[in-house]
Amino acid sequence: MNQPMPMTGPEEIVVSEPYVFSAVSTLIGSPVVIETTRGRISGMLMDGKPDPLIIKVGDSTFFVRLCEVVWIMPDPLKR
């Protein structure tokens, strides 16, 4: 019936969003609003690696995977 797949070793899968990453890098150090697939986060964008984004909200730090971001914009209420 079902044949097991032969093990060939680990494979690296790279998901890249170069345009989003480029836009996010201009917002580092700024207050932002990020809509994710799980909800909205408002805070300071501390770092924007290709994955994850690091958001500081009060005393908490959130690591948001880029693939979970629906949209991101500067926070007009905190500028």
C-alpha positions in Angstrom: 0.0 0.0 0.0 1.9 3.1 1.2 5.6 2.9 0.6 7.8 4.9 3.1 9.8 7.7 1.5 13.5 7.0 1.6 15.4 9.3 4.0 17.8 11.6 2.1 18.7 13.9 4.9 17.5 17.3 6.0 16.3 19.8 3.4 16.4 23.5 3.8 13.3 25.4 2.6 13.8 29.2 2.2 10.7 31.4 2.0 11.7 34.9 1.1 9.7 38.1 0.9 12.3 40.6 -0.4 9.9 43.5 -1.0 8.3 43.2 2.4 11.6 42.8 4.1 12.9 45.9 2.3 9.9 48.0 3.4 10.1 46.7 6.9 13.8 47.6 7.2 12.9 51.3 6.7 10.6 51.1 9.8 13.1 49.7 12.3 13.1 51.9 15.4 9.6 53.3 14.6 6.2 52.6 16.2 4.3 50.2 13.9 1.0 48.5 13.6 1.2 44.9 12.3 -1.8 42.8 11.3 -1.1 39.1 11.5 -3.1 36.0 10.8 -3.7 35.9 14.6 -4.5 39.5 15.2 -3.1 43.0 15.5 0.0 44.1 17.3 1.0 47.8 18.0 4.5 48.5 19.3 8.1 49.5 18.5 9.8 47.6 15.6 13.1 46.6 17.2 14.5 44.6 14.4 13.5 43.2 11.0 15.5 40.2 9.9 14.1 38.2 7.0 12.5 36.1 9.7 11.3 37.1 12.4 10.2 40.7 13.1 10.9 41.7 16.7 8.2 43.9 18.2 8.5 45.6 21.7 5.1 46.2 23.3 5.6 47.6 26.8 7.8 45.2 28.7 7.0 42.3 26.3 8.9 41.3 23.2 7.1 39.5 20.3 8.8 37.6 17.5 6.5 37.6 14.5 7.2 35.3 11.5 7.2 37.3 8.3 4.9 34.7 6.7 2.2 35.5 9.3 2.2 39.3 8.5 -0.8 40.4 6.5 0.2 44.1 6.5 2.4 46.5 8.4 2.3 50.3 8.6 3.8 53.1 10.7 1.6 53.8 13.8 0.1 57.3 13.1 -1.0 57.6 16.7 2.5 57.2 18.2 4.6 59.3 15.8 
